[in-house]
Amino acid sequence: MQPSTSANQAEEPLWRTLARNVALAAGVGVVIALQRHRLRLLLPIAALALWFSLGGHYVELAFLNGLRARISQGRLIHVGLRLVVWFAGGVVLYVLMAASARVLPLEALPLRLWWYGGLLLIGVELAVHGLLAMRGRPNFYSGHG
């Protein structure tokens, strides 16, 4: 197993990462605020959604740039470890989101649903990688991303 090199590092300009993830979080905020007919919730909900949009991006980078090069090249091992990383990252992001909700003008998220964050991040990542697959970009399903 070779250590990770800059040649196989997943990289993206910070401005592009922030623009995409803030836009996604804002979209979630708009949808939920409109659904609840309470536009004043837009910014607090968008702030919470940023945990999963931007945080999820960095969980994926932790796998791609931190773990992928350090594990065996077997596809099954990569898939299993990636799902574990997504689940663990989702749990951490959910707990951080629940803690943040306690200081915002929102109903606090129950910490007993910590596992929900893991499942949510797995679902979000699978959907995002499905979109990448449709665009012909490297992704989870092809084994090249």
PyMOL commands that set and color helices and strands:
alter all, ss='L'
color gray80, all
select helices_A, chain A and resi 6-8+14-35+39-70+75-101+111-134
alter helices_A, ss='H'
color red, helices_A
deselect
rebuild
show_as cartoon
